[in-house]
Amino acid sequence: MMPTDVMARASVSFSSLGFAPSTTIPPGDAAAAAAAPTPSSFSSKGRLALRSALEQFGFAVVTDVVPEDVLRHWESLWAADLMSIVDKTASDPAAVATLSQDPIARWPLDQLSLGHKFATEYGLPQGRLAWAVRRSAEVKHVFANLFDTSDLCVSTDNVFFNNRALPGDSTDHERRNELWPHADQNVHDLPAGVWEVYQGVMYLWPANVDSSATVVMPGSHMQTFSDLMADVDRWRSKGHFCKLPKSQLGAFAAAAGRVPVPRGGLLLWNSRTIHQGWSNGPRLAVPVCFEPKSRRDESALARKRDCVLTGMPTTHWASLGLCHHLPVDASARGAVDGLALNTAAHLHTGGTLPEDINELL
Ligand SMILES: O=C(O)CCC(=O)C(=O)O
């Protein structure tokens, strides 16, 4: 885990960010997108603390971004998303009834995978939960503090979901994970390669020693990232997913740590910071990234609209509208007796592009 002294300095409370209560909108309300926080409502103390944590460590945790009732509402939206992809006419009514008692806990993830690593399929990246988080005025306010503007567009990445409990007998040091540390920025891919971009993950369930989490290497957005980018031949004509070479894995493992995030907290990191996911134990979290709209061109907007309408994810880049095609986990498709699935979670919009979603793209 990340050392506690680093965490103490990398944590900022949401209440210090000067959120104006008049902009609080009930979750999922279509008016949330329009209720943009204004720079005048920012508190300079909180903003400075957030920016200096990001500058020093390349990551920060904003705590208590949304209250418990909102979190419970968001969980209910995830349950609705899961039930929405069950094809009721092709499924056994008894299996549907059992699942519907508690879809989040009972979803048979080993047999009915929702995609590759994350919930990438069945329209879930454009589902109810994902859009409730993207519509949250509080989440947007955090990013507005970073960019000094509320004229922001949002990314539409995959949802992170794992309902598998850890094996009761495993202790933390025995748990193993694949190493895939990377930066999500490439300075040789211009102009985006030199923009400031902050990736975010809104944690509905806490990240702790017994859960899945995000791993970051503190401070790696500086020298480690520059060293990675020094190999011009390797990165020229490549995209923004830049993996650390094998020779650096030992250094990464020694310096990196899983970031504990309380329920309702927003983890942020610089796209240059070397990071990866750690998949061991439960997780319900939504990646969210806002960037200034001024960066986003018409073709990116068209791709983003298309993703919303077809249920596909984009990468975390809000400005680029890059479709996030991940390999499909075909072996785990529809293998449970009695449950058949549909790509349908994105149809909560009625197959149209609501004005407030369009406004956020
Ligand atoms: O699983 C995570 O928290 C991180 C995933 C990741 O590396 C990314 O979104 O770039």
The ligand as an SDF file (V2000), in Angstrom:
LIG
                    3D

 10  9  0  0  0  0  0  0  0  0999 V2000
   -7.5520    0.0130  -12.7250 O   0  0  0  0  0  0  0  0  0  0  0  0
   -7.0950    1.1430  -12.4910 C   0  0  0  0  0  0  0  0  0  0  0  0
   -7.3460    1.7590  -11.4700 O   0  0  0  0  0  0  0  0  0  0  0  0
   -6.2010    1.8280  -13.4890 C   0  0  0  0  0  0  0  0  0  0  0  0
   -6.5070    1.4670  -14.8660 C   0  0  0  0  0  0  0  0  0  0  0  0
   -5.5640    2.1420  -15.7890 C   0  0  0  0  0  0  0  0  0  0  0  0
   -4.4090    1.8940  -15.7730 O   0  0  0  0  0  0  0  0  0  0  0  0
   -6.0190    3.1580  -16.6790 C   0  0  0  0  0  0  0  0  0  0  0  0
   -7.2300    3.4330  -16.7100 O   0  0  0  0  0  0  0  0  0  0  0  0
   -5.1900    3.7320  -17.3920 O   0  0  0  0  0  0  0  0  0  0  0  0
  1  2  2  0
  2  3  1  0
  2  4  1  0
  4  5  1  0
  5  6  1  0
  6  7  2  0
  6  8  1  0
  8  9  2  0
  8 10  1  0
M  END
$$$$
